[in-house]
Amino acid sequence: MSLPMPVEAPASFAGQRVAVVGMGIEGRDAFQFLVREGAEVITVDRNPRRAMRSQDDLSLLKNLDALVASQGVPWDCTLLAEAGKRDLPVFGPTQVFLERCPSDRVIGITGSAGKTTTTTIVHELLSRAGIDCVVGGNIGRGLLGQLPETSEQTTVVAELSHTQLLRTTRSPQVAAITNITPNHLDQFEWDDYQSLKYRIVEYQTATDQVVLPFDEPRAARASQLTPAAAAWFGVGESSCRAAAHCDSGRVIRGDRHILDAAELKIPGEHNLRNVLAALAIVGDLVADQTAAEVLSAFSGVPHRLELVAEIDGVRFINDSIATTPERTLAGLKAIDAPIVLMLGGRDKRLPLDPLADELRRRVRRVVLFGEAGEQWAAWCSAQRIDAHYAGDLESAFGDSVGVAQPGDAVLLSPGGTSFDAYPNFEARGQHFRNLVAVLRREGKPDHER
């Protein structure tokens, strides 16, 4: 099945009968927006307890004018596929926001990894500089609900996932791609996934800007797909004049030294790249001194290499956002200590092979959990990696505590999605936090001392 072709949303939904499919953050935001516009709204969800109708009930398509589908709803699910057969238009909340947004200062940030951290840094930089700005999208706050407070002078900072870009008919005036690496191959073909990332620049004009890494070829290719001017960032030397880069440990903006990479609190080269992307995005809107102050103080985003606690000389680090082996690898490289790794969740059909060398070199033990745990345990055995399948996350945590020694890090960096046991990666990370809190309060069981 080919990806759906986006169509323009109406100028107003007033008087229309619209179904909102998927009642998560985006769906609830869309519901409130449509009610304000005067639409008759039907809420739909896989879990009928969260909505008026079940997603399996195709009879709800009768007498509808349109559907608005949240990004978490599979684009090819039966309900949306049947709507297409009946020529019922399906819109996305992000699409509607971009079409209705009165500001011509929209910054859109996408990428396979790093987009949340980059978006957060950009918002903090602009806020510190006194610029009127709002933040939303995939970062956990709906955009449609912010339309009433968004004026022509407001700068919008939007984190955009590939599924949010699926139905867009507009591009942000500043479009940034942090990177493009294999991801979500359980839902999309690789070529389709890349195409969705490139959609962020599809509707740009020559007066717009695209921000790209000069050292990541797939993302850099977007410069050939847009007439917008390119601003480049990356690590090392570049054949182009970079807006922001790091050379010999020095973070440089244009030709000006802003701070040293060693001054950043967030660990790892991947986070350094997020900082460079943010600097390239904000450009001269933020003074060098302000940028240095913000970047040196920024301690990260929850569930992204988040230091939860240090107990009896063992650091407990929550990297629940790591839903791909590549992100797990970045987390391993960011930690300068022996590691007990909690790996598992739901498989995304991505190869674990890139992890093998680092697991053998850096990890004291791999403790596996979740739906993919037993399958991945077999892979670890074939790779001669010390690994153990514990069952669920709580059991894996207990086993990890039993293995860890003073000076170690217990790292939750699962490499798989959370959907086998949790509604999202935040809930999984919060469970890890709660387990650490209990350990800090009660200590190890006697048999583990």
Protein Blocks (a to p, Z undefined) as FASTA:
>chain_A
ZZdddddddfbfghiacddehjafklmmmmmmmmmnopacddddfblmlpmbdfklmklm
gopabdcddfklcfkbmklmmmmmnopacddfklmmmmmpmbfcbccdedjehklmmmmm
mmmmmmmnopacddehjnopafklmmmmpcfklccdddddfklmmmgcbdcfbdcdfbdc
dehklmbcfklmmmmmmmmmmmgcfkbccdddfklmklmmmmmmccbdcddddedjdfbd
cfbdceehiacehjacfbdfklpmbgcjklmmmmmmmmmmnmmmbcfklmmmmmmmpgbj
ehiapafbdcehiacddffklmcfklmmmmmmmpgcdddddeedjdehiafklmmmmmmm
mmmbacdedjklmmmmmmmmmnopacddebiaklmmmmmmmmpcghiacdddehpafklm
pcbfklmmmmmmmmmmmmmmnopafklZZ
